[in-house]
Amino acid sequence: MGKLDNFDFSKIKAYAIPLAIILAVVLLVPIFFVPQITRFREMNLELKKSQQRLAILKQKIVDLGKINENEESLQLLEAEKIVPSDKKVPYLLMGVNRIANEAGLFVSEMELNPGKVATESAKAATASASKSVTEGSQANKLPKDKVVFRLQLKGDLQKFKNFLATLEKSKRLLGIDSIKAEVNGDTYTYNLNIYTPFKTLESSGDIVAEPLPVFTSRHQSIFNMLAGFTDYMEEVINEGTTGNKDPFK
């Protein structure tokens, strides 16, 4: 006990207080400064992204200045005829009918999925509940970016070949999924499943800083080839006059 009574605790206090201060600083620095460092790093990343966006915008302004607006507008109009932004079903059906007539074929039936739009001998059908459910489920499975319809034609084989050759030269893209031919005496009947794509205009968020799409020479050659095809969908539908009491005037 005598030794402890004679021990000088002031020396320990002299070292303990600085050590406690250093320990407190070491513990408090991460608490206060690490969030600041993290925030600074995030701000630095945002600044780099903004600088990249600004550089892209400057380049885009330069690229836009090189575009011939009149030529670009004409190309957009032609592209709309090749792959329209909506279905344009009336013009499509009239155009296909026009191609068949020019080939000398008779359109006996035309059925647009999911419903029939024209037939040679239209019969009033009584739709049952089960059929309605089936058609509804089939409609949900239809492609969202294509118009699909069935076409039935009658005529000889050479006229049908002419029809296919003309279909390939249509400015609006038309494809055939299947062909089925039947012969009944001298009458040839052809059943085709035809589809045509369309591309709706959709908003895709912030595209201001997106670079302009590259239109290569290959794209240009394909576009020139398609633009040189015949537009069979150009017929104007007479919507009639409005505001008359007699709709037949």
C-alpha positions in Angstrom: 0.0 0.0 0.0 2.9 2.3 0.7 4.1 2.0 -2.9 0.7 2.9 -4.3 0.4 5.8 -2.0 3.7 7.1 -3.2 2.8 6.5 -6.9 2.5 9.7 -8.9 -0.8 9.4 -10.9 -0.3 12.8 -12.5 2.1 11.3 -15.0 -0.6 8.9 -16.2 -3.1 11.8 -16.5 -0.6 13.7 -18.5 -0.5 10.9 -21.1 -4.1 9.8 -20.8 -5.7 13.1 -21.8 -3.8 13.5 -25.1 -4.5 9.8 -25.9 -8.2 10.3 -25.3 -8.2 13.4 -27.5 -6.4 11.6 -30.3 -8.7 8.6 -30.0 -11.8 10.9 -30.1 -10.4 12.7 -33.2 -9.7 9.3 -34.9 -13.3 8.2 -34.2 -15.0 11.5 -35.1 -13.1 12.2 -38.4 -14.7 9.3 -40.3 -18.1 10.2 -39.0 -17.9 13.8 -40.2 -15.6 13.7 -43.2 -16.4 10.3 -44.9 -19.9 11.5 -45.9 -18.4 14.7 -47.2 -15.8 12.8 -49.2 -18.5 10.5 -50.6 -20.7 13.5 -51.5 -17.7 15.1 -53.2 -17.0 12.0 -55.2 -20.6 11.8 -56.4 -20.6 15.5 -57.4 -17.4 14.8 -59.3 -19.0 11.9 -61.2 -22.1 14.1 -62.0 -19.8 16.8 -63.2 -18.0 14.4 -65.6 -21.4 13.2 -66.9 -22.5 16.7 -67.5 -19.3 17.5 -69.3 -19.8 14.4 -71.5 -23.4 15.4 -72.2 -22.3 18.9 -73.1 -19.7 17.6 -75.5 -22.3 15.3 -77.1 -24.7 18.2 -77.4 -22.1 20.4 -79.1 -21.3 17.7 -81.6 -25.0 17.1 -82.2 -25.4 20.8 -83.0 -22.6 20.6 -85.5 -24.1 17.4 -87.1 -27.6 18.9 -87.2 -26.2 22.0 -89.0 -24.9 19.7 -91.8 -28.3 18.2 -92.5 -30.3 19.4 -95.5 -33.8 19.9 -93.9 -35.7 19.6 -97.2 -33.9 16.4 -98.3 -34.4 15.0 -94.8 -38.1 15.8 -94.8 -38.6 14.1 -98.2 -36.8 11.0 -96.9 -39.0 10.9 -93.8 -42.1 11.1 -96.0 -40.8 8.2 -98.1 -39.9 6.2 -95.0 -43.5 6.7 -93.8 -44.8 5.1 -96.9 -42.4 2.1 -96.5 -43.0 1.5 -92.8 -45.9 3.7 -91.6 -46.2 5.0 -88.1 -49.7 3.5 -87.8 -51.7 0.6 -89.3 -53.5 2.6 -92.1 -55.7 -0.5 -92.7 -58.1 1.1 -95.3 -55.2 2.2 -97.5 -53.5 -1.2 -97.0 -56.6 -3.2 -98.0 -57.2 -1.0 -101.0 -53.6 -1.3 -102.1 -53.5 -5.1 -101.9 -56.8 -5.2 -103.8 -55.3 -2.9 -106.4 -52.3 -5.2 -106.8 -54.6 -8.2 -107.3 -56.7 -6.4 -109.8 -53.7 -5.3 -111.9 -52.5 -9.0 -111.9 -56.0 -10.1 -113.2 -56.9 -12.0 -110.0 -60.3 -11.9 -108.3 -60.3 -11.2 -104.5 -62.9 -13.6 -103.2 -62.2 -13.1 -99.5 -60.1 -10.9 -97.2 -60.0 -11.4 -93.5 -58.2 -9.1 -91.1 -57.0 -10.6 -87.8 -58.9 -10.8 -85.5 -62.0 -10.0 -87.6 -63.3 -10.4 -91.1 -63.5 -7.2 -93.2 -64.6 -8.4 -96.6 -65.9 -11.6 -98.2 -67.3 -12.7 -101.5 -70.5 -14.0 -99.9 -70.6 -12.5 -96.4 -72.8 -14.6 -94.1 -74.2 -13.4 -90.8 -72.5 -15.5 -88.2 -73.8 -16.0 -84.7 -70.8 -15.8 -82.4 -71.0 -18.1 -79.4 -69.5 -17.3 -76.0 -66.8 -19.9 -76.5 -65.8 -18.4 -79.9 -65.7 -14.9 -78.4 -63.3 -16.1 -75.7 -61.1 -17.9 -78.2 -61.0 -14.8 -80.5 -60.2 -12.6 -77.5 -57.3 -14.9 -76.5 -56.0 -14.9 -80.1 -56.2 -11.2 -80.3 -54.0 -10.9 -77.3 -51.3 -13.0 -79.0 -51.3 -10.9 -82.2 -48.0 -9.0 -82.9 -48.2 -5.4 -81.7 -46.1 -4.1 -84.6 -47.7 -5.9 -87.6 -50.9 -6.0 -89.4 -51.8 -9.6 -90.4 -54.6 -10.6 -92.7 -55.7 -13.5 -94.8 -56.3 -13.1 -98.5 -58.1 -15.5 -100.9 -57.6 -15.0 -104.6 -58.9 -16.8 -107.7 -57.3 -16.9 -111.1 -54.8 -18.9 -113.2 -51.2 -19.6 -112.1 -49.5 -17.0 -114.3 -51.7 -14.3 -113.0 -50.8 -15.4 -109.4 -47.1 -15.3 -110.3 -47.6 -11.7 -111.6 -49.4 -10.9 -108.3 -46.4 -12.1 -106.3 -43.9 -10.3 -108.4 -45.9 -7.0 -108.0 -46.2 -7.6 -104.3 -42.4 -7.7 -104.0 -42.3 -4.2 -105.7 -44.8 -2.6 -103.3 -43.3 0.4 -101.6 -45.0 -0.5 -98.3 -43.3 -3.6 -97.0 -45.5 -6.7 -97.4 -44.6 -10.2 -96.5 -46.2 -13.6 -96.9 -46.3 -16.2 -94.1 -47.9 -19.0 -95.9 -49.5 -19.9 -99.3 -52.0 -22.6 -100.0 -53.4 -23.4 -103.4 -56.4 -25.5 -104.4 -57.6 -26.6 -107.8 -61.3 -27.2 -108.6 -61.6 -27.9 -112.3 -60.3 -24.9 -114.1 -60.5 -22.7 -111.0 -57.4 -22.0 -109.0 -57.9 -20.7 -105.4 -55.0 -19.3 -103.4 -55.1 -18.6 -99.7 -52.3 -16.3 -98.4 -51.4 -15.0 -94.9 -50.0 -11.5 -95.5 -48.3 -9.3 -92.9 -47.0 -5.7 -93.0 -45.0 -4.0 -90.3 -45.7 -0.6 -88.8 -43.7 1.4 -86.3 -45.4 3.7 -83.8 -43.6 6.7 -82.5 -42.9 6.2 -78.8 -41.3 8.5 -76.3 -38.0 7.1 -75.0 -37.2 9.6 -72.3 -34.4 12.1 -72.5 -32.9 11.7 -76.0 -31.6 15.3 -76.4 -28.0 14.3 -75.7 -28.2 11.0 -77.6 -26.0 11.1 -80.7 -27.7 11.1 -84.1 -28.2 7.7 -85.7 -25.6 6.8 -88.3 -27.0 6.6 -91.8 -24.5 4.6 -93.7 -24.1 4.1 -97.5 -25.6 0.7 -97.2 -28.7 2.2 -95.5 -28.9 4.8 -98.3 -28.7 2.1 -101.0 -31.5 0.1 -99.4 -33.6 3.2 -98.9 -33.1 4.2 -102.6 -34.2 0.7 -103.7 -37.3 0.8 -101.6 -38.1 4.4 -102.6 -38.1 3.3 -106.2 -40.9 0.8 -105.7 -44.5 1.6 -106.6 -46.8 3.1 -103.9 -50.0 1.1 -104.3 -51.4 2.5 -101.0 -51.6 6.1 -102.3 -55.2 6.1 -103.3 -57.2 8.8 -101.5 -60.3 7.6 -99.7 -63.3 9.9 -100.3 -64.6 10.6 -96.8 -67.6 12.5 -98.2 -68.9 15.9 -97.3 -69.9 16.9 -93.8 -72.6 19.3 -92.5 -75.3 18.1 -95.0 -78.6 16.8 -93.8 -78.6 14.4 -96.8 -75.4 12.3 -96.5 -75.7 11.3 -100.2 -75.3 14.8 -101.5 
